[in-house]
Amino acid sequence: MSTNKLWPYNAENIHPGFSVDCVIISFHKGKLKVLLNKFNLEDYWSLPGGFMLNDEAADEAAYRILKTRTGLTNIFLKQFYLFSDPKRTIMKQNIDFVERNETTKGEGQWLLRRFISLGFYALVKYDEVKLTSVEGELSKWYDINTLPNLYSDHNNIIKTALDTIRTMLPVIPIGYELLPEKFTMTELRKIYENILGKTLDRRNFQRKILAEGYVFQLEERKKSQVYNAPILYSFNLQNRDESFLGKF
């Protein structure tokens, strides 16, 4: 195994000029979370990503990156946009990274070229993720509405992913992918409120969701110290590939 700090990538084993960035989304304590990475020596955070190896398809590269970062293999993953703006990369950030991390002069110069990036979004259950930081990096969940200083155009990549999910809500099983087997109606509603950026009427939301038939009420309540603990619900798996949400 190479001791190169830039391993496993080098100019010979990647498809030139092409990268992959993954917007990994979860739901925790009423908030949508996005997974970010940070190199110990850098001042900015970035999306989990990397390069497509010569013997990989783009989807295979994304699944490899996701498994490395989350420990998961069965992930809801979708391509959503090709980011190709020639000015998308803040090249000074790449120059600083190469200078701090290359062990042999000139070995990291391939990182100073233009890269287009294929964006993927992934929906994962927060409690199932086993965060695994790569050596020299940190991994952390952030509230998707309160992001730190981000690398290059990654803020735009996250925004574009959310815009895409918002447009596709009627056909994405987002609650099923983000929530545990048993959940409260408030938790489900909070997911949609986070994505839509607006407050939804509690009664209307519940009535519409139950009428669509992909959620059903259980004969149990959430374990809680609170009086009149909330009722629990679950998903109707037979309907989970059908349309999930109309207009709110």
FENNORHU-V432004 format. One record per pair of residues at least 4 apart in sequence whose ideal C-beta (glycine too) atoms are under 7 Angstrom apart, sorted by sequence separation. I is the first residue (numbers start at 1). J is the second residue. D is the distance in Angstrom with one decimal. If there is no record, write none. Layout:
BEGIN
[[I	J	D] [I	J	D]]
END
This chain:
BEGIN
[[6	10	6.6] [9	13	6.6] [38	42	6.4] [52	56	5.2] [56	60	4.3] [58	62	6.5] [59	63	6.3] [60	64	6.3] [61	65	6.4] [62	66	6.2] [63	67	6.3] [64	68	6.5] [65	69	6.3] [66	70	5.7] [67	71	6.9] [91	95	6.2] [92	96	6.3] [93	97	6.4] [94	98	6.4] [95	99	6.4] [96	100	6.3] [97	101	5.9] [98	102	5.4] [103	107	7.0] [124	128	6.6] [133	137	5.1] [142	146	6.7] [150	154	4.3] [153	157	6.1] [154	158	6.4] [155	159	6.4] [156	160	6.1] [157	161	6.4] [158	162	6.5] [159	163	6.3] [160	164	6.3] [161	165	6.4] [162	166	6.2] [163	167	6.6] [164	168	6.2] [165	169	6.8] [168	172	5.0] [173	177	5.8] [174	178	6.0] [175	179	5.4] [179	183	4.3] [183	187	4.7] [185	189	6.2] [186	190	6.2] [189	193	6.1] [190	194	6.2] [191	195	6.6] [192	196	5.7] [201	205	6.2] [202	206	6.5] [203	207	6.2] [204	208	6.2] [205	209	6.2] [206	210	6.2] [207	211	6.1] [208	212	6.6] [236	240	7.0] [2	7	4.4] [9	14	5.4] [27	32	5.9] [28	33	5.4] [56	61	4.8] [67	72	6.6] [83	88	5.6] [89	94	6.4] [102	107	4.9] [124	129	5.6] [133	138	5.7] [142	147	5.7] [150	155	4.8] [169	174	6.8] [183	188	6.1] [193	198	6.6] [200	205	4.7] [210	215	6.3] [224	229	4.1] [235	240	5.9] [27	33	6.9] [52	58	5.7] [66	72	6.6] [67	73	5.7] [102	108	3.9] [133	139	4.6] [142	148	6.6] [193	199	6.0] [209	215	5.2] [25	32	6.0] [26	33	4.7] [38	45	4.7] [101	108	6.7] [165	172	6.4] [193	200	5.6] [222	229	5.2] [25	33	6.9] [37	45	6.6] [53	61	6.7] [131	139	4.8] [147	155	6.6] [179	187	6.1] [192	200	6.2] [221	229	4.2] [222	230	5.1] [25	34	5.8] [36	45	4.2] [37	46	5.5] [52	61	4.2] [66	75	5.4] [179	188	6.6] [221	230	6.4] [24	34	6.6] [36	46	6.6] [98	108	3.8] [221	231	5.6] [222	232	5.6] [23	34	6.2] [24	35	4.1] [36	47	6.6] [37	48	5.7] [50	61	6.7] [66	77	6.8] [189	200	5.7] [221	232	6.2] [220	232	5.3] [35	48	6.0] [98	111	5.4] [175	188	5.0] [178	191	6.0] [189	202	6.7] [63	77	6.8] [97	111	7.0] [98	112	6.6] [144	158	6.9] [217	231	6.1] [218	232	4.6] [50	65	5.2] [62	77	6.1] [218	233	6.2] [49	65	6.4] [175	191	5.9] [189	205	5.0] [217	233	5.6] [218	234	5.8] [48	65	5.6] [94	111	5.3] [95	112	6.4] [174	191	6.3] [216	233	6.6] [94	112	5.6] [215	233	5.2] [216	234	6.3] [215	235	6.0] [216	236	5.7] [48	69	4.5] [91	112	6.7] [185	206	5.2] [188	209	6.9] [214	235	6.1] [215	236	6.8] [214	236	5.1] [213	236	6.2] [23	47	6.1] [24	48	6.1] [22	47	6.1] [89	114	6.9] [214	239	4.2] [21	47	4.7] [22	48	4.9] [89	115	6.6] [169	195	6.8] [213	239	5.6] [214	240	6.2] [22	49	6.0] [21	49	3.9] [86	114	6.2] [214	242	6.9] [20	49	5.5] [166	195	5.5] [19	49	6.1] [20	50	6.1] [165	195	6.0] [166	196	6.5] [214	244	6.1] [19	50	6.8] [19	51	5.3] [20	52	6.0] [84	116	4.4] [18	51	6.9] [83	116	6.5] [162	195	6.7] [18	52	5.4] [35	69	6.5] [82	116	6.3] [83	117	4.6] [82	118	5.5] [83	119	6.1] [182	218	6.5] [14	51	4.1] [15	52	4.7] [14	52	6.5] [20	58	6.2] [81	119	4.6] [119	157	5.3] [184	222	5.8] [208	246	6.8] [14	53	6.1] [15	54	6.1] [79	118	6.3] [80	119	5.2] [13	53	5.7] [14	54	6.8] [22	62	5.8] [80	120	6.8] [121	161	4.4] [9	50	6.8] [13	54	5.9] [20	61	4.9] [79	120	5.6] [80	121	5.6] [119	160	6.6] [9	51	5.1] [20	62	5.3] [24	66	6.8] [78	120	6.5] [119	161	6.4] [22	65	5.7] [77	120	5.7] [78	121	5.8] [205	248	6.7] [22	66	6.0] [121	165	6.5] [186	230	6.5] [20	65	6.4] [24	69	6.9] [77	122	4.8] [24	70	6.7] [76	122	6.4] [184	230	4.4] [75	122	5.2] [76	123	4.4] [184	232	6.4] [185	233	6.0] [200	248	5.3] [44	93	6.8] [75	124	6.1] [183	232	6.8] [184	233	7.0] [182	232	4.6] [183	233	6.0] [123	174	6.3] [72	124	6.1] [182	234	5.6] [196	248	6.7] [125	178	6.4] [127	180	6.9] [181	234	6.0] [70	124	6.0] [123	177	3.7] [42	97	6.6] [123	178	5.7] [125	180	6.5] [66	122	5.8] [72	128	6.4] [192	248	6.7] [72	129	6.6] [62	120	4.6] [71	129	6.8] [93	151	6.1] [41	100	4.9] [70	129	4.6] [71	130	3.7] [93	152	6.3] [176	235	5.0] [58	118	5.3] [70	130	6.8] [71	132	5.9] [90	152	4.8] [69	132	6.4] [89	152	5.0] [68	132	6.5] [88	152	6.2] [176	240	5.4] [88	153	4.4] [173	240	5.3] [69	139	6.4] [83	153	6.4] [173	244	5.4] [171	243	6.1] [172	244	6.6] [170	243	5.3] [171	244	6.9] [83	157	6.3] [170	244	6.6] [170	245	5.4] [169	245	5.1] [170	246	6.4] [81	160	5.2] [80	160	6.9] [80	161	5.8] [81	164	6.9] [80	164	4.4] [33	126	6.7] [6	101	6.0] [5	101	4.4] [6	102	6.5] [17	113	6.5] [19	115	4.7] [21	117	4.9] [23	119	6.8] [25	121	6.4] [40	136	5.4] [5	102	7.0] [17	114	6.4] [18	115	6.6] [20	117	6.6] [25	122	6.8] [39	136	6.2] [40	137	6.9] [5	103	6.0] [17	115	5.6] [18	116	6.1] [19	117	4.5] [20	118	5.4] [21	119	5.5] [22	120	4.9] [23	121	4.4] [24	122	4.8] [25	123	5.6] [26	124	5.2] [28	126	4.3] [39	137	5.5] [40	138	6.9] [4	103	5.9] [11	110	3.9] [17	116	6.4] [26	125	6.7] [27	126	6.2] [38	137	6.5] [20	120	6.7] [22	122	5.8] [24	124	6.1] [26	126	4.0] [37	137	5.2] [38	138	4.6] [6	107	6.9] [37	138	6.7] [76	177	4.6] [6	108	5.6] [37	139	5.4] [4	107	6.7] [26	129	6.6] [45	148	4.9] [35	139	6.5] [36	140	6.0] [45	149	6.8] [46	150	6.6] [44	149	4.8] [45	150	5.7] [46	151	3.8] [35	141	5.9] [36	142	5.5] [43	149	6.6] [44	150	6.0] [45	151	6.9] [44	151	4.8] [47	154	5.0] [33	141	4.2] [34	142	5.7] [46	154	5.6] [33	142	6.5] [33	143	6.4] [34	144	4.7] [47	157	6.2] [33	144	6.5] [31	143	5.0] [32	144	4.4] [28	141	7.0] [26	141	6.7] [34	158	6.1] [5	136	7.0] [21	154	6.9] [23	157	6.4] [23	158	5.6] [21	157	5.5] [23	161	4.0] [27	178	4.2] [26	178	6.4] [27	179	6.7] [30	190	4.8] [32	194	4.4] [31	194	6.8] [27	191	5.6]]
END
